[in-house]
Each structure stands twice: as C-alpha cells, then as structure tokens.
Amino acid sequence: MKTSLINRIVLAIMMIQLIAMATSCKDYLNIDDYFDDEFNIDSAFSNARNMEAYMWGAAATFPDESNTIRYGYTPGPMATDEGLNGLTGGGSGNVYYGMDFATGRTTSDFFGDGSPNLNRWGSYYKIIRKCNTILQNLDRPRDLNNMDRLRIEGYTRFIRAYAYYNILVDYGPAILLGDEVVNTNAPLEEYDRPRATYDETMDYTCGEFEKAAQLLPKEISILDFGRPNKGAAFALVARLRLIHASPLFNGGPAANSYFGTWKRKTDQVNYVSQQYKEERWALAAAAAKRVMDMGQYSLHTVLKDDKTPALPQGVKSDPNFYGQYPNGADGIDPFKSYSDIFTGEAVAEINKEIIWGRNTSYLVTTISQGSMPPSLGGWGRFCVTQKVVDAYLMDDGRTKEEASVDGYYSETGFTTKPRNFSGYPLNSGVYNMYANREMRFYASVGFNEAVWQAQSSASVNNYTAKYYYQDADGRGGVSATSPNYPITGYVIKKYNHPMDAFQGTGARHMKKAYSIIRYAEILLSYAEAINNLTGTHTVQLGDQQYTISRNVDEIKSAFNLVRYRAGLPGLSADQLDQKATVQKQVERERMVELLWENRRFYDVRRWGIYEETEREPIRGMNPDGATKETYYQRVIPGTSSFLTRVVDKKLVWVPIPRAEMRRLPSLDQNPGY
C-alpha cells in the first residue's frame, strides 16, 4: 500500500526535524515509530538520510549494555557468585531479574515482574528483520553513493550479527534467517522453521562479524563514540570463538552432561556437538591475536606520582617481575590505572583500552546510586560476595592463604594507622581482612568503614559508611529502610568517582562510559586459548592464516601485562609450565579484573563449572552483628526463600518464550524448560 501525498508531506516534516536533532546530538537516531510498518517502507528508503536513520533506529532497539542489574536485559552479575541483592520476590518492586533467574523464578512464561525484562528474543528478531530489509533495499536510494552504501552495509551487517550474538549467548542456538525478509502478512507456516545447531549459529554469527569488519572504519571519531568499528567486530569474534572452544560447547564431559541428549526433533542432530576439537582453541587464540596485532589498543595506565604507594617487597624482590611497565609493575599508579577506566576520570572517547563502549546514565542513576550508602542518598544494596573479596590477591601477589602464614593477611584485629594512597583514604580501625590488598580491591569494593568521598558535595563528604546493625547504614539503622543495606557487607564501588554525590550542596556526578569489551579481556582470552593447546594448528581467520601452538612466552606476555597494570607480579616460570595452574590463574584473574562487567555469568558456564560455583553458598559478613566481634563473621546472608539459589543445568540459558513455541511448531525449547 502506498502512502497518500498528505502522509508523505507530514512524514517529510517529521524527518527534517528528527535529522536536525540527530545532527546536533550525534547520537543513535531512533525514528522507528515512523518506519514500523510496510505502509511507510517506501519513504524509509527514498533517500540516503532516511535509510541511515532507519538503520540507527534498528540499532537503538538494543538495550543499554550496562543495564545488567535493575530492569536488566540479561541475567548478569546477580545471577552469579559475584553479586547479590536483598530485594527479591514477587511484586512490581522486584526488577532484579538476575536474582529471579538464579532463584529459579524465570520460566518460559515469566521473565520478570517489570518491563523491560529478560524476554528479548522477539526484539532481537525484529532487529534482524529490519537489517535484512535494509540489505535488500541498498540500491533504492538514488542519492546513495558507493562509499556510503558500503558504510551502511557494514554497520547493518554488524547490527544484525550483534542481534544474533545476543541470542547465542543468552538463548543458545538461533533460527537463522540469512538475508530473508519474512513478510509481516505471511501465513504462519512461512515463519515456522527449526533452530540451527550451536555450531551453525556460532559460525554464521562470526562470519557476519567478519563481513562487517571488512566494511567498518578502523577508527571512530570522538563525536561518534559508541558506534562500532573494525576492532569491535574482531573483538566480538574473539569472545565468541573462546566460548565455542570452552568445555561446555566443545565435546567432553561438560558438553555431554549438559547437552548429550538434546537433539533437534526434525532430524535428531545434536544441537551441541559432542566431539572435542582442539583447533577451536587455536581459532580463539588467533582471533584474540588479530586484535592485539592491530596496534590500536593498549591497557590504560596512569604514571605514578608522589601519592602512588611503593611496590611491596614481594613484587620488587623478584628480578623477573620488577621493572618499568610494561616489563614490570613499576612506573605506573596501579590504583588509578584501573579505577579511572570506570569512574569517568579517564576520557572514554580516547581511552585505548575500550575497544567498544557507550556513554550511559545507567552507571550513575542505578549502579552508583544502588551501591552508595543510604546516608548519602544511595540504596546500599548492590552487593558483591565474600567469594569476590577472597579472590583478590594481597598487594605483594600472594593469596590470602599464603599471606596468612606470616600474618600479612589476618581475619583478626584492626588496622592502627590511616593510609592515603593515590587519593584513596583508608581509615585506621579497618578490619585487617581489608588491609594490604591489591589495588583493584580498593578500586572495586565498598566494605564496612570504607570512606565514600563525595567530594562534589560541600556539606556531605568524606563519609565513613558503617554497616553494623545499629548504625545508620546497617540493617537496623534509622536511615536504612529494609532492604537498603548491604546484605553481604560489601557493595560494588567500581563505578563511583570520588566526586560523585547524590545529596548535599553542589552534589553532582562524573559522566561515565560502559566498556562493552576492552583490551584486558582480549589479553586474558589469548592467554587462556594458547594455554589449552597441546599441538600446532594452522587456522584461517578472514583472509589471514595463523599457525598457533602453546607458547609459554606468549602466555606470559599477555597475562602478565594485566597483572603488572594491577601492581602485581606476573606468573612465574614454574606456574607457566603447568597448564592446570595457568587455567586457574586465568579464572581468578577474569573474576577480579572483569568484576561486574557481565562476563562471570558466561565464564562459569562455558568452563563447565557452573554447578560447582553455585553449590557453594554465597557468604558475607553478618548484617545482624551490632559489634565488631559479631559483625565480622562469615555467614550465609538472608533466610528468605527468595534468596535461596537453585542449581539446575537449564540455567545455562534463558528459556525461549512459550508464546514463540506455540507459534512455531518446529521450534525446540532449551533443555530443562
């Protein structure tokens, strides 16, 4: 059906207004409301500007990637052993879907009490259909030159691949539509088709990212920060190839235990291959190496100054570890080098560690406020777990168990002197468990009697949060309305800048960006992939060929860069020679380095250790403790059934909505649902 002349004129006026807005704000343009029907499709592709607007409108359908906690689009930190929230259970106030997922409330009929929620399956296919429509109509705008046509094709292919990526990681195997545009008025049988296998979905999605990468620009201007570039496409391929190589999806006991009997009903083919292929690790290593070889990315570092703490003797004494960064941990400020990435202190638009990210208000309005003490206008309930705290090393590189031997780590007594390093104040009288820890601990975790600086407020600043039962921010405090207290005794502080304040004279926040994928992940992925090789493999990646084998020096150079940036010693020669040891070190490092960056949920599953990690009860300090003696005890927080986490193999993926299952008879549900 064609639009009338009046409709076309009205549409043109609206388009002029919207394009003017887009020019001024340089952000994704979402005009999807005007191009949502076949009725307006001719206008959508009448010229180059309209087509590009339609494309960015499709991209705007994606959720904000930082939105992983409240009204989250994915299970996220709350669904793993790195996070916990006391506000759970039914009712419109419960919008923490990761907790719903971990406690077994999520079903094919229920994805959360609020909206939006975990039911994203349909919206991803809406994006795919729009991308296919664009690709089918690339030749229609008469004013679209070849260069712009290729640019739009590159972005469109990336957007489509990213929709399949989200389906793959959260729902598993997808229905692959290729370039087909299913007519909205088509009969039901034209929609009905089976899911592809996991391998087919993985290869298709990576293949589309590869095609997109050939057309995407290598660099993005500061004004276009948030748009993907070639590195973003390559980095997501590296992430996916590592997942594909991992035990859950690569044959062996984990793949058999979870998916051994899950077959496609149309032809009885295993959805997840039961045959181990070592070359997948080589392909994952090559994909990470390709990003490294671009020479475009590096870990963010800040030069040391007179406020930078001296490296501990344990780091300095070993000649293999001591040296100027990047050959050692000296010469930089490890606290600022890590913390500034997340707090807004470092300018995200020019930060070479952020391969792909986006500016977002969610980190301020939700994550920052959700962790800040109630006395400062926060909610005080976005908790990390004792397991996370225990995972951080001491500042000399030892584990807490190793440091317990000489008393460098202790769970008795309290510090007797205040410290101030890199602008971070640490009170005297702090529990000794929190003393002498590596810098990433102080940059990431808020604990009892930690200082919240809130420097932008003239009336509320340098506040010491106390979580003892009777104190203002504790469970029984006058300012802490249940459950506005840290149920584990710890909150995520990673995204809070020292200037951030929610109340008081002059209170304001630093602008923040969320890293969708950053270079530290690529380095750790490369080290892990190389470590899992036993032979030499030649693999093809795009138009390049790579010959890959386990190389101790390669593992060391990639892994140790991350450790040095944290002010820690790297892996020793003895550790590097042991494959299992390196893997455990990688697992610890990813938990700490990528804390609350939406990687832990996928990591414990791909490693095949989900059940092991979930069977260990979540612990924290005792929120009922009114004194130091009673507070500092490891307990399992909460007695509510809403906090009882379940261990079930089906929780590898989110279920496909039942409504989709009813419409598509050939569609198989994820196992266990």
N, C-alpha and C positions, 0 to 999 in steps of 0.2 A: 504494500500500500504506500502511495506517495503522500508526502505532506502537502497541505494547502499553501498557497502563497503567503497568507497571513501567518501561519505557523512558522514558515521559513523566515519571515521578517523578524518575528518575536525571537526565534532561536538565534538569529544573527546578532540581534541586540544583546542578548544574554552572553553570547560568545565573546563579543567585543569587551564587555565588562569583565568577564572572567579572565580573558587573556591579559587584560591590563593589570588585574590583580596578580596574575602569575608572574608578569614581568617585574613587578615591584617587590614581590616577596621571595622569588627564586626558590619556590618550594614545589613539592608534588602538587599537581593540579587535579583535583577530584571533581570532575563535572559529570560523573557517571549518571546522575539523575536525569540529565538531558539526553543521554545516549543509551538508555537502558532497554529500549525496545527496538524491534525491527522497523517500527514507524519512523525512527529518526536516523536509521543507519546511513542513508544517502547523505545526509548533512554531516554526519560524523566523518565521512571520508571525502568530502567535497574539496578539501584543500589540506595542505601540509600542516597548518596550525591545528586544525580540528583533529587530524589523525594523531598528532603528537599529544594533544590534550586527552584524547580517548585512551592512549597508551598509558599516560601517567595516572589517569583515572583508574585504570585497572591495577596499577601498582599501589595506589592509595588504599586498595581493598585489603592489603596485607595488614596484619596487626603490628603495632609498635613492638619491636623485638625485645625491648626492655621490660615489657609488660608480662612478667613471668610469675608475679606473686598475687596481686589483687586484680580480680577480673582477668586472670591470665588466660592466654590462648593455648598454653602448653602446660603440662604438669609442673615442670620447673623445680626450683630448689626445695619447695615444701614437700615434694613427693620423693625426696631422697634423704639420706642420712646427714645432709649438710644444713637442713633447715627444719624449723618447727614453728607453729603459730598456735596460740591458745584459743583463738576464736574459730570454732568449728561447729558442725552440727547443722540442722535444718534451719530454714528461715531466710528471709531476704537479706539479713545482715551477714550471712555467710557467703563471701565471694572469694574464698581462698580455695580454688579448685584443686590445687596440688594436694592439700590436706584431704579433700574428698577422694581424690584418686588413691592416695596412699592408704586410706582407711576403708577402701572398698565400696564407697558410695556411688562411684561412677559406673554407669551401665549404658547399654545401647539406647536406653530411654531417658537417662538422666545425665546431664553433663555439667550441672551446676545450678544453684538457686538463682543466680543473676544472669544478666546478659550484657556483653558477650560472655561466652563460656567456652568449654573445650570442644564444642561441636563446630569444627571449622571445615569439615570435609566438603560440604557443599560450596562454601565460599571460595575454596581453592579451585574447584572445578569451574566456578563462574569466571575466575581469573583466566584459567586455561582457555575457556571458550572465547573470551574477549581477545586473547592473544592470537588464537587461531583465526579469528575474524580479521584482525589487523594483517596477519601474514597473507591471508587470502586476497586482501584488497590493497596491497602495497603499490600496485601500479595505477590506482584510480586517481589520486590527486595529481592534477596536471602541473601544479607548481612545485612538485617534489623532485628535486634534482637527485642525481645518483648518489652523491655523498650523503645527503640527508636520508635517502631511502635505506642505505646500508646502515646508517647510525640507528634509525628507528628499528630496523630488523634486528640489530644486535641487542638493543635494550629489550625488545619484545621477546626474543628468544631467552634472554636472561630471566625476565619476569616469569615466563612460562616454566622454565627449568626450576626456578625458585619455588613455584607453587608445587611442582612435583617433589622437590626436595622436602618441603614441609609435610606433604602426605607421607613420603617414605619414612621419615624419622619418627613421626607420631602415630601413623596408622599402618605402616608396613607397605606391602605390595599395592600398586595403584592400578586403576583402569587406564590404560594408555590409549589416548585418542589420536596420537600423531598430529597431523595438520587438519584433521576432520573438524568441521563445524556442524554440530548436530542442531538441526533446525528446532527452534523453540516450539513449533507447532507439529513436530513429527510424532507419529504414533509411538506408544510405549515400547513396542518391540525394537524400535530403532535405537533406543537408549540402552537396551539390555545387552550386556557383554560381560565376560568373566574378567577377573583381575589378572594382570600379568604376574609372573613369578617375581620373587625378590631380586634375583639376578637380572632379569629383564628390565625391571624398573630402575635398578641401580645403573645399568649400562646406558639406558635411554637418557636418564637424567644427567649423568656425567657427559654423555655425548652432546646434549643440548647446551650444557655449560661450555663445552669445548667450542661449539659453533659460535656461541655468543662471544666468547673471548676473542675470536678472530676479528670481530667487528667492533668490539668495545674499545674506547680510548684507554691508553695506558695510564694517563694522568687525568684527574678530575680537578676542576678549578675550585678555589676556596668557596666561591658562591654556590657551587653545585655539590657541596659536601652532602653525602647521603646517597648520591647516585652511585651505582656500581661501576667498577672499571674492570679492566682485564685481570688485575690481581685478585679482585673479589671472586670472579668466576673460577680462576685457578685455585684459589684457597678453598672454596667450597668443594671443588673436585677432590682436593687433598683430604678434606674432612670426611667426605663420603667414602673415598677409597680406603681410608683407615677403618671406618666402621665395617665395610664389606670384608676386610681381611681378618677382622676380630673373631674370637671363638664362637660367639653366638650365631654368626652368619656364615661361617667358613668350615662346615663339617666338624667332626669330632664330637666329644661327649656333650658339650653345651648345646650345639645345634641339634643333636639327636634328642636330648632331653626335652627341649622346648618345642621343636618342630618336626620331630621324626615321623609323626603320624599325620601331620597336617598336609593334606593333598587337595588339589583343585578337583572339584567334583565333575567337571566337564571332561577331564582326560586323565585323572589320577596322577598327575605330575606333582612332585613335592614343591610346595611354594618356596621353601628354603632348601637350597642344595645340601645334601648330606655328605658331599665329597670335599675333603680338605685340599686346598690349592695354595701352596706356599707362594706362588708367584703373585698372589694378591698383595702380600706384604711388600713385594718389590715394586708393584704398581703404586701402592700407597707412599712408599719412600720416594719414588720418582716424582709423584705429584707434589709432595712437600718440597723436594729439592728444586723443582721448577720454580716455585715461588721464591725460594731462597736465592736462586741464580738470577732472578730479575734485577737484583741490586737496588731495589726500590724501597725495601723495608728493613727496619732495624729495631732493636729494643730501645725503648725510651730511657734515657739516662739524664741525670742532673749532676753536674760537677759538685764535688764535695766543697764545703766551706768550713768556717770555724765552728759551726754548730753541728757538723756531722760527727757522729760518735766514732771513735777509733775502732778499727777492726780488732776483735778479740784475739788473744794469743793463739788460740786454736786455729784460726784462719791464717794468721801471719807466719806461724812457725813452719808450715809445710811449703817448701820451695816450689812444689808442683802447683800450688794454688795461689800463692801470693804474687801479685804483680798488678800493673795498671790495667784497668778494664780496657779492652775485652779479654786480656790474657790473665786476668785475676780480678779480685774484688775491690782493689784499691782505686782511688782516684774519683770515685763517684759517691753520691749520697744515696744509699740503698733505700732509705725510707721514702724520700721524695721521688726517686726514680720510679718506684712502683705506685705510690699513692697518688701522685699528680695525674696519672692517666685517668683516674676515676672520679676525682673530686671536682674537676673543672679547672684546676690550676694550670695544667698543660692545655694549650690550644689544640683541640681535637682536629681541626681542619688541616693542620700542618704536622700532626704527630705521625711520624713514620712507622710507628708500631701498629696503628689502627689501619688494617687492610680495608675493612669496610665497617662503617658505623653510622649512627644517626644522632642528630641533636634531639633531645627529648625532654619534656617536662615531667615525665613519669618518675624519673630518678629523684626529683625534688618533691613532687606532690604525694608520692607514695612511698618509695623506698627510704628516702631520707627521713621523712616525717614518721614513717612506720617504725623506725628504729630509735629515733631521738626520745629522750626521757619525757614522760608526761609533764613534768615540772617546766619543761622548755617548750610545751605545746605539741609534743610528739605523741605517738601511740605506745612506744616502748615495747612492742611485741613481735617484731620481725627477728626471730631468734636463729642463731647458729647453735650447734650442738657441742657437747663436750668432746665428741669424737673429732670434730674440726679443731678444737683448741689443742687436743693431744697430738694432732698431726703436724703442727708447726714445730720446727726444729729449734734448738737453742741457738743463740747468736754465734756460737762457735762451730755450728754444723752438726753437733751431736743430737741424738734423740733424747727425749726426756729420761728414758730408761738408762741410757749411757751416762747422762749427766747426774743421775741420782747417786751414782757410786761415790762421787766426791762432794756431794751436797750442792753442786752448781744448780741443780733443779731440786725443789723441795715442795711438798704439799703440807708443810707445817710452818708456822711463823709468818712474819710480815716484814716488808722492807723497812729500813730505818732511815733512809735518806731519799729525798726527792731527786728526780732527774729531769733534765730537759734536753732533748736531742732532736735536731732537725726541725725545731719548732713544736715538737710534741712534748707536752708536760706529763710527767708521771709522778704522782704523789708518793710521799712516804706513807707507810702503813698499808701498802697494797699487798695482797696475798702473794706469797712467794711463788706460787704456781705461775704468776704472770710476769715474773722478773727474768731478765736475761734471755728473753725470747727473740727470735729473728724479727727483722724489721717489718716483714709482711704481716705478722701477727698484730702489731700495734696499728698498722695502716688499715686493717680489715675488721677487727673485732672490738666491740664495746663490752667491757666487763665491769663488775662491781667496783666502784670507786675510781673508775676511769673519768678523765676530765673531758667535758664537751665545751669547746672553747667559745662557740657562738660569738665570734669577735665583732660581727656587724652590729650587734645589739649593745647599746651603751648602758642598758640597765640590767641585762641578763647575760653574763659572760663568765667564762672560766668556771663552769658549773661542775661540781663533782656529783655524779649520779650514784645513789646508794640504793641497792635493791634488797636490803634486809627487810624482813616482813613489815616492821612498823614504820619504815622510812617512807618519804614522800613518793618514791618511785617503785616501792616494793608492793608485794601482793596486798598487804593490808594498809597501805599508805593512803593518806587523805586525798592525794592528787591522782592516785592510780585507780581509775574506775575499771573493775574487772571486765575483760581480761587484759587491761592495759598495763601489763608488767611483763618482763622477760621470763617466761616460764622455765627456760633453761639457765637463766642467769647471764646470758650472752646475747648480743644483738649484732647485726651486720652494720659496721661503721664505714665500710669501704667507700661508699658514695657520699659521705659527708665531708664537706670542706670546713676548715677551721672558721671560716666566716659565716657559715650557714646558721641562721636563726629563724625561728618561726614566730617569736613574740619578743616584745621589748622595743625600746626606742631604736629606730633605724634598722630593724631586722630585715634581712634580705638573704638571697641565695646566689650562689655562683651558677651560671649556666653549665649544663652538663651534657655530655655525649655518651652514648652507649656503644661499646665495641661489639659488633655482631661477630666479627672474627679478627683476631690480632696476631701479630707475628710470633709471640711467645708460644701460642698453640701450635703453630707450624713447626717450630723448632722441636717441641716435645713430641709431636706426631712423627717427625722424621727420625728422632732417636728411637722411638718405640718400634717403628716399622723396620728399621735397619736391624735392631736387636733381635727380631723374630725370624731372621733369615738363617738358614743353615747352608745354603748353596748359592751359586751365582745365577742370576736371571737377567735376560735381556727382554725389556718390555717396551711397547710402543705407547706413547702418550702424545696425542695430537699428531703433529708432524715430526716429533722428536723421538729418538731411540735412546734408552738408558740401559746401561749394564750395571746391575746393583748386586752387592753382596754385603754380608755382615762385616763391618769395619769399625774396630774399636775407636780409632781416631775420629771417625765421623760421628759416632755416638757421643764421644767426649766433647767435641767442638760444639755440637748443637745443644746438648743437655747442660753443659757447664756454663754456657752463656746465660741461661736463665738463672742458675744458681749464683753466679758471680753478681748479676744485677741485684740479687737479693742480699748481697753482702756475705754470702756463704761460700765455703769450699765446694769444689766440684767433686765428681766421682773419682775415687782412687783407681789405680791400675788393677788392684785385686777385685774391686767391685765390678769394673768394666768387663772383666773376663768371665763373669758369671751371668748368664742370660736371665735366670730367675731373679737375681738380685737387681739387675737393671730394670726389669719389668716392675718390681715392687717399688723401686725408687721413682719410676715414671708415674705410677699410680698415686703415690703420695704427692709428688710434685704437681700433678694435674689438679688434685683436690685442693691444694693450697693456692697455687698460682691462679687458677681459674675459678676460685670460690665465687659462688652465686653469679656465674656468667652463663648459666644454663648448659653446662657441659656434664656435670656429675650424673644427672639423670640418665643420659645416654651412655656415659662411660661404664658405669657399673653393670649396665645391661649388655653392652657389646662385649665386655670382658667375661661375661658369663658368671659374674659373682653377685648378681642382684639378690638372690635368695640369701647368700651368706651375709651380705651387708645389712639386709633388712631384718634378719633374725636376731641380730644384736640389738638389744633395746636402746632407744635413744636416751641419753643421760645428760644431766646438767647439775648445777648447784641446787640446793634445797630452797625453794621460794618460801617455805614456811619457817625458815630459820630467822630468828629475831636477833641473834648474836653472831659474832664471827665464828664461834665454836660450832653453832648449829647450822649456820648458812653454808659454810664451805664443806659440804658433804656431797658425794656423788649419789644422785638419786634418779629414779625414773620419773620424770615430771608428769603430774596430772593423773587423776583416777577416772576421768570421764571416758565413757565408751567411745566418744567422738575422737579421742586421741589414740585409740588402740589401732595400730597399724597392722595391716594384714600382709601376709607373704603369699603371693599367688603368681604363678608363671604368666597368667594372662596379662598381668600389669606391665608387661614389656611394651605394649601398645595401647592406645586409646581405642575403644570399640568403634566400629562403623555404626552410625545412627540406624536404628531399626526402621525408620521411615524409608531410608535408602534401600535396605534389604528387601522391603516389601515391594518397592517399585522395580527392582532388578532381580528377577528370579535366579539368574546365573551368578550372582554375587555371593561369594563365601565370606562369612564373618571371621574375624580374628579368633584364633584358638582360645577357648576358655570362656567366651562370652555367649 
